[in-house]
Amino acid sequence: MANVSVAVLGLGRIGASVVLALKRYNERKDSKHHFDVVGADMRTGVRDDAAKAGITDKIERDLFTAAARKDIVVLALPLAEMQEAYKAIASDLRAGAVVLDMSLLKQQSLAWAGKHLSKEVHMVGLTPIINPKYLHDGLDDTAHAAADLFDKGSMLLMPSTSCAKEAVELSSDFANILGAVPHFYDPAEHDGIVALTEGMPALLGLASFYTASQAAGWVDSQRVTNPAFGRLTHHLYDTHPDDLRDLILNNRDSILRQTDELLVTLKALREIIAENDQDSLEEALTTAADSYNTWINKRSNGKWDDSKDDSSNPSFGGNLVSGLMGGFLSKKLSGNKGDK
């Protein structure tokens, strides 16, 4: 059994769940490799939460200390910290290391990787589409990390243009180890979709809470809040304002397009309500509910009736049984201790 060293930088929900999924894999009787995992986070509160939850026994404060000489470095940091992280760890990454970037915006990360990483280090952007059982739970903090967070989900893979084939195979196999099915995606298309599925919910939560908190009746209404309001506004609880700023402004063209579409819809709904048009409102609700049910069933079952994407073909991403990284670092994984 070969040992693979991994640094997980960022111990929020995603990063902590990566650690837990790797620990789960290590405990399997049929595991082909053992992952030696160290976690790191510059946020004191996050490190404390991770330690209390027993996420990992090895927690560092310094990113470069954790990343130095590791085989795999998982970047699961807040957006606002990502560029500085690339600068901090670049000189400490060993030749052949693979960086798996789980930040929300991929075009930006790919640009930073190209600027700061050496040609001997390979970067693949990853976006986890999580287990459908967690779709409505609301919070994205360390306390809600789970070993099965990626089970029954997908992992969107976006390699850098200079990424070695073996490193791409590594990322595909790594996704399988976490419990997800790998699919390859275009970074520009990815960021456009993220504007709708991540940016807009954050913006709506911000707008809703700001409107509520500035209203004359907030002193009383804040006492009458339940999960519906908490889920809508959770980004203000579990995400730093700097990261919300970067999510919105660094993807602003797509955010603006989605905002314009939303304003058209809100205006139409406002007119329906103002006119007390019951038939139109029922039609809108029924249409949305039908579409929602279709989506939630497909999302829960992972069946999309989509034949155009063949990226999950085993020959494309490699086979876990044949070795985690294929030919990449093959001497190390075959137990050759002379390979550094």
Buried (B, 14 or more C-beta within 10 A) or exposed (E): EBEBBBBBBBBBBBBBBBBBBBBBBBEEEEBBBBBBBBBBBBBEEBBEBBBEBEBBEEBBEEBBBBBBEBBBBBBBBBBBBBBBBBBBBBEBBBEBBBBBBBBBBBBBBBBBBBEBBEEEBBBBBBBBBBBBBBEEEBBBBBEBBBBBBBBBBBBBBBBBEEBBEBBBBBBBBBBBBBBBBBBBBEBEEBBBBBBBEBBBBBBBBBEBBEEBEEEEEEEEEEEEEEEEBEBBBBBBEBBBEEBBEBBBEBBEEBBEEBBEEBEEEEEEEEEBEEEEEEEBBEEBEEEEEEEEEEEEEBBEEEEEEEEEEEBBEEEBBBEBEEBBBBBBBBEBBEEEEEEE
